Amino acid sequence: MYHSTGNIIGQICQAKELGYKGHVKYIWHACEKCGMERWEALNKGVPQRKCCHRCGLLGHHLSDEHKMKLSLALKGRVLTEGAKAKISKGKKGKPVPKLIGNTNGFTKGEGIGAQNNRWNGGRMISGSYIQIRLQPDDPYYPMATHRGYAWEHRLVMAKHIGRCLLKSEHVHHLNGIRTDNRIENLELLSQANHSIKTTLCAHCELRKEIRLQRWQIKNLEEQVKNLTSTLMEIR
């Protein structure tokens, strides 16, 4: 079951409104096969892809009969660059084979994702924070890093408010425990307010002094406004 964001099918937004880069428009579109809803780029007024990423991969698998025909047709022939490109395009979306040799930290015989014996369900701890692995067709994938992981506390808050968070928005843990990502323990703050929260104790004298100064400034502004009005009436 996918998370409902409250968006309407056919709703169109600018890229900046969703936290995306560029000036492309996006439409809230449902996959024609599985019905999963997600943001899809518009191309000449229509969704760029009719199906989601997962269904698109499943639809590109070659049947055994097709593989046999290709094998017989190409047996003993020298392939041109155009033919190689077509074959490469037809192989897109096939299951990723296990890696052989040491590549990007994987040892011999290990796989990627769920094929790896060290797979932990796409959940890991990095720098005392929890990260969650997202799929490219996930509505909140724009919040992910280049490795496809998103911070769980930001993800929980984004799902709570129904949109991707901006880079200028910070999520604060009220009890100070960074792995406690219950929505009751999270607070959405601006960058300035988050700095105050994290550097000043909630009960310290400096913070109380700041609150007092703000209150005094507000009262002085009201007094200046009243005096200005009085002077204007006298004139």
C-alpha angles and dihedrals in degrees: 000000000000124000114262112228096184093246121144123235108256094025110146125206137173118253093246092056089060096043092255125136124244133029100280119131120233130206128206099241136175122224111252091222110037099015095233111158121223143141112279128186117250118236115188090337097310132090112273091225126030094199132046121256094262096050090044090057093049091052094057098062115119118231120235090248091054091048091052092050091050092048093052094044094050098040110128094355128123109234122226121223090255092054092048090052092052092049091048090051091050092053094056113116096027117135112279111252122231114273119252116211130004109316126160093341096313119125127219114299095011121131136210124262115338090003090067116091089219093056111133100189094275093296125118141155117242121178093344090306126102121240126199126204113235130197119236091247093054112118089230096047092111087072092058126100124243087274092057097253125128129194108258096220091054090045093052091051092046092053090046093056094034101239143074115275121244120239089246091058119088131195116219126203107226096204094040094242105127095197093053099092100167111139089237088062096048131085127187112226140169119249093259095048091045090055090053091048094051099041100040127057115236091237102035122122093239092060092049089051091052091052091050092050092050091051092050092049090051091052092048091051090053091049092050090049092051093047091050091052091049093051091050090053092050092053 
